[in-house]
Amino acid sequence: MSMTDGGVMGLLSGRMSYLGQKLAVHAQNVANADTPDYKAKDLKPFAPFSQVLKETSSGMKVTDSKHIVPASMAGANADTKRARSYETVPSGNSVDLEQQMIEVSSTTLDYQATVSVYHKFSSFIKVAIGK
């Protein structure tokens, strides 16, 4: 059994794979920015990661609507949906290059953060086994 088969390492590996695929989709969108009738694509959110975050959340929760919500928690318990800002031009193309560049930048930062956590967790395991 490999260390990436499950648990934290498996979750991080899956997240890195997802983010790599997301970067490929955005690259495809940018490459087709001038293609008539091309519709911009995006991937669905990485379900295992968001599900684990929801399940393991140990922070404060608002249990009564009369409670005062700290500024740091504003919207923390609300389900949010990211609005699309893609525009369709007369040729039928819906790729917004600025939006795609923002998505690429955000995805790259997420990937780098995930890799950093992966390396840190790997170093913890190495210390634990004495290497």
Long-range contacts (C-beta under 8 A, 24 or more apart in sequence): 3-125, 8-121, 9-118, 9-121, 9-122, 11-48, 11-49, 11-52, 12-114, 12-117, 12-118, 12-121, 13-118, 14-46, 14-48, 14-49, 15-46, 15-49, 15-114, 16-111, 16-114, 16-115, 16-118, 18-43, 18-46, 18-49, 19-46, 19-107, 19-110, 19-111, 19-114, 20-111, 22-103, 22-107, 23-104, 23-107, 23-108, 23-111, 26-100, 26-103, 26-104, 26-107, 27-104, 29-95, 29-100, 30-95, 30-97, 30-100, 30-101, 30-104, 32-93, 32-95, 33-93, 33-95, 33-97, 33-100, 34-93, 35-93, 36-91, 36-92, 36-93, 37-91, 37-92, 37-93, 38-92, 38-93, 38-94, 38-95, 39-94, 40-86, 40-94, 40-95, 40-96, 40-99, 40-100, 42-103
